[in-house]
Amino acid sequence: MLDERKTAILRAVVESYIETAEPVGSGHISASTDLGVSPATIRNELKQLDEAGYLEQPHTSAGRIPTDKGYRVFVDTLDRPNLNLERNESQQVSDFFDHATGEIEQMLDRTSRMLTDLTGVTSLVVAPDREAAVVRSVQLVELAPTVAMAVMVLSDGTVEKGTIDLVDDLDEVSLAVASGHLSASMVGRAVADAAQPAPSGNAAADRLVEAARAVLTTPTEPGEIYVGGRASVAGSFEQIETVREVLALLEKQLVVVTLLRDVLDRGMSVAIGNETGVDPLAECSLVVAPYAVDGEQVGSIGLLGPTRMNYPHAMAAVAVVSQSLGKRLSEG
């Protein structure tokens, strides 16, 4: 544990380095803080923080920069209840969701881009896991004499569609019977728990039900991920190889989804550098928050940037956007 003075000096180094990307010396800390101690005392404290692994010197004559350990102390000592967006930024988020329309896929994609516009770093929005979503409605629609469409609306706002090709012509009675049986066996249940309906006595309807269930309940991969601001990666790192590795990782949907879930499962909202457990992200940090629909956690959003990212602003943005997204999806 660091004492109050060391914590204040460490915070000053982190905040200055986040803002300027330049090593921080004792003179700057003495001029920008009100610690009531001499520059010599500050230099001694910096040396001790360096020796303890919270800071490092990129060059012998340079000032200090934070290590992952230093960033961790900075994040853990933030006054989280008081992390807020600027009023105009909060209004931007509010206006966005007040006017958000269209299917959930479009909303999540636009949300990722809005979050990048707000923060300047890469944003990650993981779609709800379809298997856990509850079916709100399901119906069959005739498209042609031998073609029907199955439409399923889920509790997270997702609309699933699939066409069904039949050998025999459809008739209104079979279509109505099949729709009724599908609704009775699926509505109010999670997709993965949809019951197998009993035979209706109408062979054509039963074939239609079986075909519709095959289209609507086939297991899918974990939630799709929407990435905003890939271009910001290029400006976040000096080494081109780091840029390539991070961009390549963002193309691996399952890896990214699993990473965000793992961070949340560990009870963390921020993973710094090697805490991510992924080698290409050793110079990156993740700020993550879940979002809930009707009180149930269904997905997550995150920000991916350099370890020098503006943590207070990133954490406030993720918190506000995740809450607003969950509220909007709960409203349907």
KELOVO-541756 format. One line per 3 residues: number of its first residue (from 1); for each residue x, y negated, z negated of N, C-alpha, C. Coordinates in steps of 0.1 Angstrom, whole numbers, plus 2048, in hexadecimal, padded with zeros to 3 digits. Atoms other than C-alpha are relative to their C-alpha. Example, Ala and Ser with C-alpha at 12.3 -4.5 7.8 and 13.67 -1.06 7.14 Angstrom:
BEGIN
1> 809,80C,800,87B,82D,7B2,809,7F4,800; 7F7,80B,800,889,80B,7B9,7F8,7F5,7F8;
//
This chain:
BEGIN
1> 808,80C,800,800,800,800,809,7F3,800; 7F9,80D,7FF,80C,7DD,809,7FA,7F6,7F6; 805,80B,809,80A,7C0,7F0,7F9,7F5,809;
4> 808,80A,7F9,7F5,7A2,7F9,809,7F7,809; 7F7,809,7F8,813,78D,806,804,808,80D; 7FC,7F8,7F4,820,7A9,81D,7F4,802,80A;
7> 80B,7FE,7F7,7FD,7AF,82A,7FD,7F3,808; 802,80D,7F9,7F9,78A,832,80A,7FE,80B; 7F6,802,7F6,81A,789,844,7FE,809,80C;
10> 803,7F6,7F6,812,7A9,857,7F5,7FB,809; 80B,805,7F9,7F1,79A,861,804,7F5,809; 7FB,80C,7F8,802,77A,86D,808,805,80C;
13> 7F8,7FB,7F5,81A,78E,883,7F7,806,80A; 809,7F9,7F7,7FE,7A3,892,7F8,7F6,808; 808,80A,7FA,7E8,785,899,807,7F8,80A;
16> 7F8,807,7F7,804,772,8A9,804,808,80C; 7FB,7F8,7F5,810,78F,8BE,7F4,803,809; 80C,7FE,7F8,7EC,796,8CA,7FE,7F4,809;
19> 803,80D,7F9,7E9,772,8D5,80B,7FD,80B; 7F5,804,7F7,80C,76D,8E5,808,80A,807; 7F8,7F5,7FB,81B,78F,8EC,80F,7FD,7FE;
22> 7F2,803,803,83C,780,8DE,803,804,7F2; 7FC,7FC,80D,850,78D,8C1,7FF,7F4,7F6; 804,80B,80A,848,779,8A1,80B,7FF,7F6;
25> 7F5,803,80A,863,769,88B,7FB,7FA,7F3; 804,806,80D,863,75C,867,7FC,7F2,801; 803,80E,7FF,862,738,873,7F1,7FE,804;
28> 80E,801,7FB,841,73D,885,7F6,803,7F4; 808,7FC,80C,832,74F,866,7FF,7F5,7F6; 7FF,80A,80A,83E,734,84F,7F8,7F3,804;
31> 807,80C,7FB,82F,718,865,7F1,803,801; 80E,7FD,7FD,80E,72A,86C,7F8,806,7F4; 807,7FA,80C,805,738,849,803,7F7,7F4;
34> 7FE,807,80C,802,72A,827,803,809,7F4; 7FC,7F6,80A,814,744,812,807,7FA,7F4; 7F9,806,80C,826,72C,7FB,80D,806,7FD;
37> 7F3,7FB,802,847,73D,800,80A,7FB,80A; 7F6,805,7F7,868,734,810,802,809,80D; 7FD,7F8,7F5,872,73F,833,809,80C,7FD;
40> 7F7,7F5,804,88D,754,823,7F9,80C,7FA; 809,7F6,806,873,767,80F,7F8,807,80B; 807,7FA,7F5,85F,76D,82F,809,809,808;
43> 7F7,7F8,7F8,87E,77A,841,802,80D,7F8; 7FD,7F4,808,884,792,824,7F4,80A,801; 80D,7F8,7FF,85F,79E,825,7FF,807,80E;
46> 800,7FA,7F2,862,7A3,84B,809,80C,801; 7F6,7F5,800,881,7B8,846,7FA,80C,7F9; 806,7F4,808,86F,7CE,82C,7F5,806,808;
49> 80B,7FA,7F8,851,7D2,843,806,808,80C; 7F9,7F9,7F5,869,7DC,85F,805,80D,7FB; 7FB,7F4,806,87A,7F5,849,7F6,80B,7FC;
52> 80B,7F7,804,859,804,83E,7F8,805,80C; 807,7FB,7F3,84E,809,863,7F4,7F9,804; 80C,808,7FC,833,7EE,865,803,7F7,80C;
55> 7FB,809,7F6,848,7D8,87C,80C,805,807; 7F3,7FC,7FA,865,7DC,894,805,7F4,808; 7F9,80B,7F8,87E,7C5,8A7,803,806,80D;
58> 7FC,7FC,7F3,87F,7CA,8CC,80E,7FE,804; 7F2,804,7FE,8A1,7B9,8CC,805,7FB,7F3; 7FA,803,80D,8B9,7B2,8B0,7FD,7F1,7FC;
61> 802,80E,803,8B5,78C,8B3,7F2,7FB,801; 80E,804,7FE,890,78D,8BA,7F8,800,7F3; 809,7FE,80B,873,78A,8A2,7FA,80E,800;
64> 805,7F3,802,85D,7A7,898,7F3,801,808; 80C,7FD,7FA,840,7B8,8A9,7FA,80C,7F8; 806,7F5,808,826,7D0,899,803,80E,806;
67> 800,7F2,7FC,829,7F6,89B,7F2,805,7FF; 80D,7FA,802,80B,80D,89C,7FC,800,7F1; 803,800,80F,80E,80F,876,7FC,7F3,7FC;
70> 803,80D,803,80D,7EA,874,7F2,7FC,804; 80E,803,7FB,7EE,7E7,88A,7F6,807,7F7; 80A,7F8,808,7DD,802,875,7FD,7F8,7F3;
73> 803,808,80C,7E1,7ED,855,7F8,7F4,803; 807,80C,7FB,7D5,7CE,868,7F1,804,802; 80D,7FD,7FD,7B6,7E0,874,7F8,804,7F3;
76> 806,7FB,80C,7AF,7F1,852,7FD,7F5,7F6; 802,80B,80A,7B1,7D0,83F,7F7,7F5,806; 809,80A,7FA,799,7BD,857,7F3,800,7F7;
79> 80D,801,807,77A,7B0,846,7F5,803,80A; 809,7FB,7F5,763,7C4,85C,7F2,7FA,800; 80E,806,7FF,741,7B6,851,800,7F2,806;
82> 800,80D,7FB,74D,794,85C,806,7FF,80F; 7FC,800,7F2,758,79F,87F,7F4,7FD,809; 80C,804,7F8,741,78C,896,805,7FA,80D;
85> 7FE,806,7F3,740,781,8BA,7FD,7F1,7FF; 804,80E,7FF,73F,75C,8C3,7F2,7FF,804; 80E,801,7FD,71C,74F,8C7,7FD,802,80E;
88> 803,7FF,7F1,71E,74C,8ED,802,80E,804; 7FE,7F2,7FC,72B,770,8EF,7F4,809,7FB; 80B,7F9,805,70F,77D,8D9,7F4,7FE,809;
91> 80B,803,7F7,6F6,76B,8EF,802,807,80E; 7FE,7F9,7F3,706,77A,90E,7FC,80E,7FF; 804,7F2,802,701,79D,900,7F1,801,7FF;
94> 80F,800,801,6DD,795,8F6,7F9,7FE,80D; 807,803,7F3,6D4,786,918,802,80C,809; 7FD,7F5,7F8,6E4,7A4,929,7F5,80B,7FE;
97> 809,7F5,803,6CE,7BE,917,7F1,7FC,801; 80E,805,7FF,6AF,7A8,918,7FC,802,80F; 803,7FF,7F2,6B1,7AA,93E,804,80D,807;
100> 7FB,7F3,7FB,6BF,7CD,942,7F4,808,805; 80B,7F8,7FA,6A9,7E1,95A,806,80B,808; 7FB,7F5,7F8,6AC,800,96F,802,80D,7F8;
103> 7FD,7F3,807,6B5,824,967,80C,7FF,7F7; 7F6,801,80A,6CC,82B,94B,80E,800,806; 7F3,800,7FA,6E9,833,962,805,7F2,804;
106> 7FD,80E,7FC,6E8,810,970,803,7F7,7F4; 7FE,808,80C,6E5,801,94D,80D,802,7FA; 7F3,7FD,806,703,813,940,80C,7FB,808;
109> 7F6,805,7F7,718,80A,95E,802,7F1,7FE; 7FF,80F,802,70F,7E5,95A,805,7FD,7F2; 7FB,803,80D,715,7E7,935,80F,801,7FF;
112> 7F1,7FF,801,739,7F3,93A,806,7F4,807; 7FA,80C,7F9,73F,7D6,952,7FE,7F3,7F7; 803,80B,809,72F,7BD,93A,80A,800,7F4;
115> 7F7,7FF,80B,745,7CA,91D,80E,7FC,804; 7F3,804,7FB,764,7C6,932,801,7F1,802; 800,80F,7FF,75A,7A2,93B,801,7F9,7F3;
118> 800,806,80E,756,79B,916,80D,801,7FA; 7F4,7FE,807,777,7A9,90B,80D,800,808; 7F4,801,7F7,78F,7AA,929,807,80D,800;
121> 7F9,7F3,800,798,7CF,923,7F7,80B,806; 808,7F5,7FA,78C,7F0,931,7F6,805,7F6; 80C,7FC,808,76A,7FB,924,7FC,80E,804;
124> 804,7F2,7FD,75D,81F,921,7F2,801,7FA; 80D,7FE,805,738,827,91E,7FC,80E,803; 804,7F1,7FE,72E,84C,919,7F1,801,7FF;
127> 80F,7FE,7FF,70B,855,924,7FC,80A,7F5; 805,7F6,80A,6F5,868,90C,801,80E,805; 7FF,7F1,7FD,6F9,88E,90B,7F2,805,803;
130> 80E,7FC,7FC,6DB,89A,91F,7FA,80C,7F9; 805,7F4,807,6D9,8BB,90D,7F9,7FD,7F3; 806,803,80D,6D0,8AB,8EC,7F5,7F6,801;
133> 80B,809,7FE,6B7,892,8FB,7F3,807,7FF; 80E,7FA,801,692,898,8F4,7F8,7FC,80C; 808,802,7F4,67A,89B,912,7F4,7F8,7FC;
136> 80B,809,802,661,87F,912,7F4,804,809; 80B,7FC,7F7,64E,88A,931,807,808,80C; 7FC,7F8,7F5,651,8A2,94E,7F4,802,80A;
139> 80B,7FE,7F6,63D,8A4,96E,805,805,80D; 7FD,7FB,7F2,63C,8B3,991,7F9,7F7,80A; 806,808,7F6,636,89E,9B0,802,807,80D;
142> 7FF,7FA,7F2,62E,8AC,9D3,806,7F6,809; 7FA,808,7F6,645,89E,9ED,7FD,804,80E; 803,7FA,7F3,63C,8B5,A0A,7F8,80D,7FD;
145> 807,7F4,803,627,8D4,A0E,808,80B,7F9; 7F8,7F6,807,644,8EA,A03,80C,7FA,7F8; 7F6,807,808,659,8D0,9EF,7F9,7F8,7F5;
148> 805,807,80C,653,8C3,9CC,80C,7F9,7FA; 7F5,806,808,667,8AC,9B5,7FC,801,7F2; 802,7FF,80F,66B,8B3,990,806,7F3,7FA;
151> 7FB,80C,806,66F,893,97C,7FF,801,7F0; 800,7FF,80E,679,893,957,806,7F3,7FA; 7FB,80C,807,67C,874,940,804,804,7F2;
154> 7FA,7FC,80D,692,878,921,7FF,7F4,7F7; 801,80A,80B,692,865,900,80B,7F6,801; 7F6,80A,7FF,6B2,854,909,7FF,7F7,80C;
157> 803,808,7F5,6A3,844,927,804,806,80E; 7FC,7F9,7F4,6B2,85C,940,7F4,806,808; 80A,7F9,7F7,69C,867,95E,807,80A,808;
160> 7FA,7F5,7F9,6A5,889,96C,7F7,803,80C; 808,7FC,7F5,699,892,98F,806,80B,808; 7FB,7F5,7F8,69C,8B0,9A5,7F5,805,80A;
163> 809,7FB,7F6,68C,8BD,9C5,7FF,80F,800; 803,7F1,800,67D,8E0,9C8,7FB,804,80D; 804,7FA,7F3,67A,8F3,9E9,7F8,80D,7FD;
166> 808,7F5,802,65E,90C,9EA,7FD,808,80D; 803,7F8,7F4,655,928,A01,7F2,7FE,805; 80E,802,7FC,630,923,A00,7FC,7F2,7FE;
169> 805,80E,801,61C,903,A04,7FA,7FE,7F1; 805,804,80D,613,8F1,9E4,7F1,7FE,800; 80E,804,801,5EF,8EE,9D8,7FE,7F8,7F3;
172> 802,809,80C,5E1,8D5,9BF,7FE,807,7F3; 802,7F9,80D,5D6,8EF,9A6,80D,806,7FA; 7F3,7FB,805,5F8,900,9A4,809,7F5,7FB;
175> 7F8,80B,804,609,8DF,9A2,7FC,7FB,7F2; 805,804,80D,5F3,8D4,985,803,80A,7F5; 7FD,7F6,80B,5F7,8F5,972,80E,800,7FD;
178> 7F2,800,803,61C,8F4,976,805,7F4,7F8; 7FD,80C,807,61E,8D0,96A,7FC,801,7F1; 805,7FE,80E,609,8D9,94B,809,809,7F8;
181> 7F7,7F6,807,61F,8F7,942,80E,7FA,7FD; 7F3,806,803,63F,8E3,946,7FF,7F6,7F5; 802,80A,80B,632,8C7,930,7FF,807,7F2;
184> 803,7F9,80D,626,8E0,915,80D,806,7FB; 7F4,7F8,804,648,8F2,914,80C,7F7,7FE; 7F4,808,800,65F,8D4,917,7FF,7F3,7F8;
187> 801,80D,806,651,8B3,90A,801,801,7F1; 7FE,800,80E,65C,8AB,8E7,80C,809,7FB; 7F5,7F8,803,679,8C3,8E8,80D,7FB,807;
190> 7F3,804,7FA,69E,8BE,8EF,801,809,80D; 7FF,7F9,7F3,6A7,8C8,913,806,80E,7FE; 7FA,7F3,802,6BD,8E5,906,7F7,809,7F9;
193> 809,7F7,808,6A0,8F2,8F0,7F2,802,807; 80D,7FF,7F9,684,8F1,90A,7FC,80F,800; 805,7F2,801,66E,910,905,7FD,805,80E;
196> 804,7F9,7F4,667,92A,920,7F1,801,800; 80F,7FF,800,642,926,929,7FB,80E,803; 806,7F3,7FD,62C,944,929,7FA,800,80E;
199> 806,7FF,7F2,61E,950,94B,7F2,7F9,7FF; 80D,807,7FF,600,93B,956,7F5,808,806; 80A,7F8,7F9,5EF,955,96A,7FF,7FB,80F;
202> 7FF,806,7F2,5F6,940,98A,80E,802,805; 7F3,7FC,7FB,613,950,99C,807,7F4,806; 7F9,80B,7FA,61A,931,9B1,804,7F5,7F6;
205> 7FC,80A,80A,61A,91A,993,80C,805,7F8; 7F5,7FB,808,631,931,980,80D,800,807; 7F4,802,7F8,64A,931,99C,805,7F2,801;
208> 7FC,80E,800,649,90C,99D,806,7FB,7F3; 7FB,803,80E,64E,90A,977,80F,805,7FF; 7F3,7FA,801,66C,921,97A,80A,7F8,808;
211> 7F7,807,7F8,67B,90D,996,803,7F2,7FA; 7FF,80E,806,675,8EB,984,80A,801,7F4; 7F8,7FF,80B,685,8F8,964,80F,802,804;
214> 7F2,7FE,7FB,6A4,904,978,806,7F2,804; 7FB,80D,7FC,6A7,8E1,986,803,7F6,7F4; 800,80A,80B,6A1,8CE,965,809,804,7F4;
217> 7FA,7FC,80D,6B2,8E3,94A,80E,806,803; 7F2,7FB,7FE,6D3,8EE,95B,80A,7F8,7F8; 7F6,807,809,6EF,8E6,942,809,7F7,808;
220> 7F7,809,7F9,704,8C8,94B,80D,7FE,7F8; 7F3,804,807,727,8BB,942,7FC,7F6,7F5; 802,80B,80A,72A,8A4,923,7FE,7F3,807;
223> 805,80D,7FA,71D,881,928,809,7FA,80A; 7F8,807,7F6,729,86F,947,805,7F3,7FA; 7FA,80C,806,740,852,940,801,7F5,80B;
226> 7FF,80C,7F7,73F,82F,94F,80B,7F7,7FC; 7F3,807,803,760,81C,951,7FF,7F2,806; 800,80D,7FB,761,7F7,954,80E,7FA,7FF;
229> 7F4,807,801,780,7E2,95B,80D,808,801; 7F4,7F8,7FE,799,7FC,968,80B,7F7,804; 7F5,809,7FB,7AC,7DF,978,807,7F9,7F4;
232> 7FA,807,80C,7B3,7D0,955,80C,808,7FB; 7F5,7F8,804,7CA,7EE,94F,80E,7FB,805; 7F4,804,7FA,7E4,7E0,967,806,7F4,7F9;
235> 7FB,80C,807,7E7,7C0,953,803,802,7F2; 7FF,7FD,80E,7E9,7D1,932,80E,806,7FC; 7F4,7F9,803,80A,7E3,935,80B,7FC,809;
238> 7F4,804,7F8,82D,7DA,941,805,80C,809; 7FB,7F5,7F9,837,7FD,94C,7F5,806,80A; 809,7FB,7F6,827,808,96D,7FC,80E,7FE;
241> 803,7F2,802,829,82C,963,7F5,801,7F5; 80B,800,80A,813,825,944,7F3,7FC,807; 80D,804,7F9,7F9,814,95B,7FB,80C,808;
244> 804,7F4,7F8,7F9,833,972,7FA,80B,7F7; 805,7F5,809,7F5,84B,955,7F2,7FD,7FA; 80D,804,806,7D8,837,945,7F5,801,80B;
247> 80A,800,7F6,7C6,833,966,7FD,80F,804; 803,7F2,7FD,7CA,859,96D,7F8,806,7F6; 808,7FA,80B,7BC,861,94B,7F1,7FC,801;
250> 80E,805,7FF,79D,84B,951,7F8,808,80B; 807,7F9,7F6,795,861,96F,7FB,80E,7FB; 804,7F3,806,792,880,958,7F5,7FE,7F7;
253> 80C,803,808,76F,87C,94C,7FF,808,7F3; 801,7F8,80C,76E,899,934,80A,7FD,7F5; 7F5,804,80A,78F,88F,924,7FC,7F4,7F8;
256> 803,80D,807,783,86C,91D,7F4,801,7F7; 80C,7FD,808,761,877,910,804,807,7F3; 7FC,7F8,80C,771,890,8F9,809,7F7,7F7;
259> 7F8,809,808,78A,876,8ED,7F8,7F6,7F8; 809,809,808,76F,85D,8E3,7F9,807,7F5; 807,7F8,80A,75C,878,8D1,809,804,7F5;
262> 7F6,7FC,80A,77B,884,8BF,803,7F4,7F7; 7FD,80B,808,783,861,8B3,7F4,7FE,7F6; 80C,802,808,75F,85D,8A5,7FF,80C,7F6;
265> 801,7F5,809,760,880,896,80A,7FF,7F5; 7F6,802,80A,77F,877,883,7FD,7F4,7F6; 805,80B,808,76B,85A,873,807,7F3,803;
268> 7F9,80C,7FD,77F,840,885,7F8,7F7,80A; 805,809,7F6,774,821,898,80B,7FA,809; 7F5,805,7F8,797,818,8A4,80B,80B,7FF;
271> 7F5,7F7,7FF,7B2,830,8B0,80C,7F8,806; 7F4,808,7FC,7D5,820,8B4,80B,808,805; 7F4,7F9,7FB,7F1,82D,8CA,7FE,80F,7FF;
274> 800,7F1,800,7F9,851,8C2,7F4,806,7F8; 80C,7FB,807,7DA,854,8AC,7F6,805,80A; 809,7FB,7F6,7C7,85A,8CC,802,80F,803;
277> 7FD,7F2,7FE,7D9,87C,8CF,802,803,80F; 7FF,7FF,7F1,7DD,876,8F5,80D,7F9,804; 7F3,806,7FD,801,870,901,7FF,7F4,809;
280> 800,80C,7F7,7F8,858,91E,7FB,7F4,7F9; 806,80B,807,7E6,842,904,809,7FC,7F4; 7F7,803,80B,804,83E,8ED,802,7F1,7FE;
283> 7FF,80E,801,805,819,8F5,7F2,7F9,800; 80E,805,7FF,7DF,815,8F4,7F9,801,7F2; 809,7FE,80B,7C4,810,8DA,7F2,802,805;
286> 80E,7FE,7FD,7A0,81B,8DA,7F7,7FA,7F5; 80A,805,80A,784,808,8C9,7F2,807,804; 80B,7F7,7FC,765,81F,8C8,7F4,7FE,7F6;
289> 80C,800,809,741,81E,8BB,7F5,808,807; 80B,7F8,7FA,723,835,8C0,7F4,7F7,802; 80D,807,7FF,701,829,8CB,7F5,80B,7FE;
292> 80A,7F7,804,6E1,838,8C0,7F2,7FD,807; 80E,802,7FA,6BE,83D,8D0,7F6,806,7F6; 80A,7FC,80A,6A1,83F,8B7,807,807,7F4;
295> 7F9,7FB,80C,6BA,844,89B,809,80B,802; 7F7,7F5,7FE,6CD,860,8AB,80C,7FC,809; 7F4,803,7F8,6F1,85C,8B7,800,808,80D;
298> 801,7F9,7F4,6F1,864,8DC,80C,7FE,809; 7F4,803,7F7,710,854,8EC,80A,7F7,7F9; 7F6,809,806,72D,83D,8E6,805,7F6,80A;
301> 7FA,809,7F8,73E,81F,8F3,80E,7FD,7FA; 7F3,802,805,762,815,8F1,808,7F5,808; 7F7,809,7F9,77D,7FC,8FB,80E,807,7FF;
304> 7F2,7FB,7FF,7A0,808,907,809,7F5,804; 7F7,80B,7FD,7BC,7EF,906,80E,803,7FA; 7F3,7FE,806,7E0,7EB,8FC,7FF,7FF,7F1;
307> 800,801,80F,7E9,7EE,8D7,800,7F2,7FC; 800,80F,803,7ED,7C8,8D8,7F2,7FA,803; 80D,805,7FD,7C7,7C5,8DE,7FB,7F7,7F5;
310> 806,808,80B,7B2,7AC,8CB,7F6,808,7F9; 808,7F7,807,7A4,7C4,8B2,7F3,7FA,7FA; 80C,806,805,78C,7AC,8A0,7F5,7FE,80A;
313> 80A,802,7F6,77B,7A2,8C0,7FB,80C,806; 804,7F3,7FA,77B,7C5,8CF,7F6,807,7F7; 809,7F9,809,76B,7D4,8B0,7F3,7F9,7FF;
316> 80C,807,801,751,7B9,8AE,7F8,802,80D; 807,7FE,7F4,749,7BD,8D3,7FA,80E,801; 804,7F2,800,746,7E3,8D1,7F4,802,7F7;
319> 80B,7FF,80A,72F,7E0,8B2,7F4,7FA,806; 80C,807,7FB,718,7C7,8C2,7FA,806,80C; 805,7F9,7F3,715,7D8,8E4,7FA,80D,7FD;
322> 806,7F2,803,710,7FB,8D5,7F2,7FE,7F9; 80D,802,806,6F4,7EE,8BF,7F5,7FB,809; 809,805,7F6,6E4,7DB,8DB,7FC,80A,80A;
325> 802,7F5,7F7,6E7,7F8,8F3,7F6,80A,7FA; 809,7F6,807,6D7,810,8DA,7F2,7FB,7FF; 80E,806,802,6BA,7F8,8D3,7F9,800,80E;
328> 806,801,7F2,6B4,7F3,8F9,7FB,80D,804; 804,7F3,7FB,6B3,818,900,7F5,806,7F7; 80A,7FB,809,69D,81F,8E2,7F2,7FA,804;
331> 80C,807,7FB,684,806,8F0,7FA,806,80D; 804,7FA,7F4,683,819,910,7FF,7F7,80C;
//
